[in-house]
Amino acid sequence: MRYREHIPIAILLVLTACGSAGDHGGIRTDQDYANAMDVGREAFDMTRAEQAQAQFQTAYDRALLRDDAGAIGDAGYNLGVAQLGMGDARAALATVARTDQALKLRSAIAGPELELVAMAAYCRLGQYQSALEASARIHTGDTALTERRAFLTGLAADGLGDINTLRAAHDALPASAKPPLLEQADRAEIESRLALREGAYDKAESQALRAITLRRDILDYRGMARGLDCAASAARSAGQLGKAAAYAQRAAESRAQAGKKA
């Protein structure tokens, strides 16, 4: 049995394996695989991306031992997310390619969530056109995955200065009746970026500040620093250079601490 849920420190989702141990006269759970997935998920929840990576690598290796396409896809996806959490976008892309190849070898098709890992990695590397190309390959009816796709599309479009695609990404964000904090933060950030492109600097700053608070509340410090960048850009464009410098310094200090942790 597998289930999905939002996680606070990354821009994606993580999958967890669960099951009962032992032989009850039927299919037996591979407890080594299940344990590695569960421990990795717990480590990721506690923002221990390096420990999570090690566990998901163990799970991936176990999935290869089992010759289990479903397990390979899940573990490969989680491994890529953990690598993103460690700030290693190139490793995440390599994991996506390796997992995709392993699935093709077994006549299986990778799920849309694996392409989302690639999108996120491309955005981290500034390869925004590649991120948009990955976005075009994603087809899903899953609301959470659709939201992530729209957000990452918005980031990539903004990186390219493509305001039309940025607007389309904004309009594609779901309007949930009771949106989780992650969804609220994503919307605030995209609205900030769009307002900045449209010259509405006060709105851009206020939405960036909203995104900053929401990212902090879900322990997404990388995203929080990105929000501070947005606030700095808005203040700078409005001619408030002192405020812009303060936002930029705050972002730099947060990132410096993240680097120490990594």
C-alpha positions in Angstrom: 0.0 0.0 0.0 1.3 3.5 -0.9 0.0 6.9 -0.1 0.9 10.5 -1.0 0.9 13.6 1.2 2.5 17.0 1.2 6.0 17.4 2.8 7.3 20.7 4.2 10.9 21.0 3.1 10.7 20.3 -0.6 8.7 21.5 -3.5 7.3 18.1 -4.3 5.6 15.1 -2.7 7.0 12.0 -1.2 5.7 8.4 -1.3 5.8 6.0 1.7 5.7 2.3 1.6 3.7 0.5 4.3 2.7 -3.0 5.0 2.7 -5.8 7.5 5.6 -8.1 8.2 5.7 -11.8 8.0 4.1 -14.6 6.0 0.3 -14.8 6.5 -0.1 -17.5 3.9 0.0 -15.1 1.0 2.2 -12.4 -0.5 5.0 -11.4 1.8 6.2 -7.8 2.4 9.8 -7.0 1.6 10.4 -5.5 5.0 13.9 -4.2 4.1 12.3 -2.1 1.3 9.4 -1.0 3.4 11.6 0.0 6.3 14.0 2.0 4.2 11.0 3.9 2.6 9.4 4.6 6.0 12.6 5.6 7.7 13.5 7.8 4.7 10.1 9.5 4.9 10.5 10.1 8.6 14.0 11.6 8.1 12.6 13.8 5.3 9.8 15.1 7.6 12.5 16.1 10.1 14.4 18.0 7.3 17.2 15.4 7.3 17.6 15.2 3.6 21.0 13.5 3.7 19.7 10.7 5.9 16.6 10.4 3.7 18.7 10.1 0.6 20.7 7.2 2.1 17.5 5.4 3.0 15.8 5.9 -0.3 19.0 4.7 -2.1 18.8 1.6 0.0 15.1 1.2 -1.0 16.0 1.8 -4.7 18.7 -0.9 -4.6 16.3 -3.3 -2.9 13.7 -2.6 -5.6 16.2 -3.5 -8.3 16.9 -6.8 -6.3 13.2 -7.5 -6.4 12.9 -6.6 -10.1 9.8 -4.6 -9.0 8.9 -1.8 -11.4 6.4 -0.2 -9.0 9.0 -0.1 -6.2 11.7 1.2 -8.5 9.5 4.1 -9.6 8.5 5.0 -6.0 12.0 4.7 -4.6 13.6 6.5 -7.5 11.1 9.4 -7.2 11.7 9.7 -3.4 15.5 9.6 -4.0 15.2 12.4 -6.5 13.2 14.5 -4.0 15.7 13.9 -1.3 18.5 15.0 -3.6 16.6 18.1 -4.3 16.3 18.6 -0.6 20.1 18.4 -0.3 20.4 21.0 -3.0 21.9 18.6 -5.6 19.8 19.2 -8.7 22.2 17.4 -11.0 22.0 14.3 -8.9 18.2 14.5 -9.0 18.2 14.7 -12.8 20.6 11.7 -13.0 18.2 9.7 -10.7 15.2 10.6 -12.9 17.1 9.4 -16.0 18.2 6.2 -14.3 14.8 5.5 -12.9 13.1 6.1 -16.3 15.5 3.8 -18.0 15.0 1.1 -15.4 11.2 1.3 -15.8 11.5 1.2 -19.6 13.7 -1.9 -19.3 10.7 -3.5 -17.5 8.1 -2.3 -20.0 6.8 0.2 -17.4 6.0 3.8 -17.7 7.2 6.5 -15.3 4.5 8.4 -13.4 4.1 12.2 -13.8 5.6 12.8 -10.4 9.0 11.7 -11.8 8.8 14.4 -14.4 8.0 16.9 -11.7 11.4 16.1 -10.1 13.0 16.9 -13.4 11.1 20.2 -13.6 12.2 21.2 -10.2 15.8 20.3 -10.9 15.8 22.3 -14.1 14.4 25.3 -12.3 17.2 25.0 -9.7 19.8 24.9 -12.5 18.3 27.9 -14.3 17.4 25.6 -17.3 14.0 27.1 -17.6 13.2 26.1 -21.2 13.9 22.4 -20.3 11.6 22.8 -17.3 8.8 24.0 -19.6 9.4 21.1 -22.0 9.1 18.7 -19.0 5.9 20.5 -18.0 4.4 19.8 -21.4 5.0 16.1 -20.9 3.1 15.9 -17.6 -0.5 14.7 -17.9 -2.3 14.0 -14.6 -5.7 14.3 -12.9 -4.1 14.4 -9.5 -4.9 17.8 -7.9 -1.7 18.0 -5.9 0.5 17.1 -8.9 -1.4 19.6 -11.0 -0.7 22.3 -8.5 3.0 21.5 -8.4 3.1 21.5 -12.2 1.5 24.9 -12.4 3.8 26.4 -9.7 7.0 25.1 -11.3 5.7 26.2 -14.8 5.3 29.7 -13.3 8.8 29.7 -11.9 10.2 28.6 -15.2 8.2 31.2 -17.2 9.3 34.0 -14.9 12.9 32.9 -15.3 12.4 33.3 -19.0 10.6 36.6 -18.8 7.6 34.9 -20.4 4.7 36.8 -18.9 2.0 35.1 -20.9 3.0 31.6 -19.7 3.4 33.0 -16.2 -0.2 34.3 -16.3 -1.4 30.9 -17.7 0.4 29.1 -14.8 -1.2 31.5 -12.3 -4.6 30.7 -13.8 -3.9 27.0 -13.7 -3.3 27.0 -9.9 -6.2 25.2 -8.2 -8.6 27.3 -6.0 -9.2 24.9 -3.2 -11.9 25.6 -0.7 -9.5 25.0 2.2 -6.0 25.1 0.6 -3.1 23.7 2.5 -0.3 26.1 3.5 1.9 24.8 0.6 -0.7 25.7 -1.9 -1.2 29.1 -0.3 2.5 29.8 -0.4 2.8 28.8 -4.1 -0.1 31.1 -5.1 1.3 34.0 -3.1 4.7 33.6 -4.8 3.3 33.3 -8.3 1.1 36.3 -7.7 4.2 38.2 -6.4 6.2 37.4 -9.5 3.3 38.2 -11.9 2.6 41.5 -10.1 6.3 42.4 -10.4 6.2 41.7 -14.2 3.1 43.9 -14.4 4.7 46.8 -12.5 2.4 46.5 -9.5 5.4 46.7 -7.0 3.4 47.2 -3.8 1.3 44.0 -4.5 4.5 42.2 -5.5 6.1 43.0 -2.2 3.0 42.2 -0.1 2.5 38.8 -1.8 6.2 38.0 -1.4 5.9 38.7 2.3 2.9 36.5 2.6 4.8 33.7 0.8 7.8 34.2 3.1 5.6 33.7 6.2 3.9 30.6 4.8 7.2 29.0 3.7 8.6 29.6 7.1 5.6 28.0 8.7 6.1 24.8 6.7 9.8 24.8 7.2 10.5 25.4 3.5 13.5 27.6 4.1 14.8 27.4 0.5 11.4 28.7 -0.7 11.4 31.3 2.0 14.7 32.7 0.8 13.3 32.7 -2.7 10.4 34.8 -1.4 12.9 37.2 0.1 14.4 37.5 -3.3 11.0 38.4 -4.7 10.5 41.0 -2.0 13.9 42.5 -2.7 13.2 42.7 -6.4 9.8 44.4 -5.7 11.4 47.0 -3.3 14.2 47.7 -5.7 11.9 48.2 -8.6 9.9 50.7 -6.4 13.1 52.6 -5.7 13.2 51.5 -2.1 16.9 50.5 -2.2 17.5 50.3 1.5 14.6 47.9 2.0 15.7 45.9 -1.0 19.2 45.5 0.4 17.7 44.3 3.7 15.6 41.6 2.1 18.6 40.5 0.0 20.8 40.3 3.1 18.2 38.2 5.0 18.0 35.8 2.0 21.8 35.5 1.9 22.0 34.8 5.7 19.3 32.1 5.4 21.1 30.5 2.5 24.4 30.6 4.3 23.0 28.6 7.2 21.4 26.1 4.8 24.9 25.6 3.3 26.3 24.9 6.7 23.6 22.4 7.4 24.2 20.6 4.1 
